Amino acid sequence: MRTVTYGAACSLDGFITGPDGQLDWLHFSKDVNAIIRDYWKTIDTLVMGRKTWEVAASQGGGASTNGVTSYVFSRTLDKITANGVFLVKEDAGEFIRRLKQQSGKDICVFGGGDFARSLFAAGVIDELGFNMHPVLLGSGTPLFTDSGRRIPLELKECRVLDGGCLYATYRVLPQD
């Protein structure tokens, strides 16, 4: 079965953007580039919500490349015209549950906390991976919002990266 991973760069106080969507606090290094390069080799599917899609599309991104298919979940969008990007209007949890059963590489949850919250609530996220930056933003887009339940995790890896960042991955433990 395919693994669904939610991950992001985040501040130490749990934000993935600053108050006005700023990303100027992100520290890129050889360590980070290697992690990203190695991770992208393991996936062939991105899933994201409408807000993340709109940000990506406004910054010139959006079309899928390198054999990666993207699914955008929205109740309000009518169409998406980018190559390799498909609009999904049905329940994200059920759709991703079916995707996990199909053959292919792993699946990346791309974007912010609201969409991830719905996937945690549906129980379809298997792993988490974070590059925590040594900055307190105070506010912005939260990494997590309330999924309505406690989610036990098991640490898989933790290491220090250049610039004082911490990279950590966790496995979501089964619930009783």
N, C-alpha and C positions, 0 to 999 in steps of 0.2 A: 504494500500500500504506500502511496505517496505521502510525504511529510509536508505539513503546512507550517511555515515559520513566519512569525511576526517579529520584525526587528527594525531598529532605527538607530540613528545617532540621537543622543538625548543629553540634556543638561543634567547635572547632579540632582537638581530638584524636580526632574521628571517632565521636562518640556521638549518637544521636537522642533519647535520654532519659537522665536521671540514673540512679544506682544503684537507686532505688526507683520508677522510672518518672516522675520529676519532669520537668516542662516549665517550671518557673518561671524558667528562665534565658533563655527565648525573648524576643527583642526584636521587637515589632511596630511598624511605621512606615508612613507613606504609601507609601514605596517598595515595601515587602513587600506591602501590600494591593493595589497596582497590579499587581504581578507575579502574585499569586494570581488576581486578577480576570481579567487577560488570559489566563492559562493555562487557567482553567476554561472559557473560551469555545472552546478548541481541542479539548476532549475530550468524549466521551460514554460512556466506559467506565472503571471503576475495577476493578482486580484486587488482591486482598489475601489474606494467609494467615489462618489461624484466630486466631492471637494478636492480630493487629491488629483483626480483626473483634470479638473479645471486648472489647477496650478501647473501641472505638467504640460498641458496643452498650451497655456499662456506663455510658457517659457521656451516654446519651440520644440518641446518633446511630444511624446504621445504615440507616434507610430512605433509598433513593435519591430524589433530587429533581432538578428542573430538567432532566429528560430524560437523566439519567446512570444507566446500568445498572451494578450492582456484581456481581462474582463473587467468592465466598469459596471458597478452596481448602482442603479439610480431609479427612483420612482418619478423623477421630474424631467430627465433628459428624454428627448424624442428619438435622437439618432446620433451616431458617431461615425465619422467618415474616414478615420485614420486606418491605415493598413494594419491588419493583425490585431485590431482592437475591437472587442465586441461588447455591445450594451446588453446588460442582463437586468430584467425588471422583476424577476422572481426572487424569492427568499434566498439570501446569500448563504445561509447555513446549509440549506438543502442542496443548493447548486454545488457548493464546495464539497459536501459529503459525496456527491456523485463523481466529481472531478477526482477525488482521492482514490476512487475505485478504478479509474481508467489507467491505462498504461502511460508511462511517461516519467519525466524527471519530477523533482519536487516543486512545490508551489510556494511563492512568496507573497505575503500580505504586505502591500505597499501602501504607506500613508499613515494617516492619523488615528487617534484614539477612538473616535466615534465608530468608525467602521470596524476596527479591531474589537471594540466592546461587543458588538453584535455577534462576532465570530466566537469570542470567548463564551458568550451566553449560549451559543449553539453547540459548544463543545467541539469545534473543528480545528482549533489551533493545537499543534503538537509540540512546537518548540518556540523559544524566544531567543533572540540574539541582540545584544546592545553594545554600542560604543558610547560609554558615558564620559562626557567631557567635563573638565574641572571648571565649571562655571555655574553660577546660580542665576537664572534668568528672571525669576520672580513671577512671571506669568507668560502666557503664550498658548500654543497648542499642546494639550496634555498628552503624554505618552499613553496613559491609561485613563479610562473613565469607568464608572461602576458597572461591572458586568452582572451584578445582582447575586453573585455567589463567590465563595472563597475558592481559589485555584491553587492547589499545592504544586510546588515546583521542585525539581532536583537539579542542582548545579552540575553541568557537564564540563565547563571550562571557564577559567578566569585568568586573564593575564594583563599586565601593564603594557600600554602602547606608548609610542613616542608622544611627547607633549603632555604626559600625565593622564592620558585617557585610560579607562579600564574597559576591556572587552570581556563580556560575559555571555555565556549561552546556558540556557536552562531547558530541561525537558518537562513538559506538562505531565504530571502524574495522574493516573486513572482515578476517577472518583468512585466511591462506593455507592 
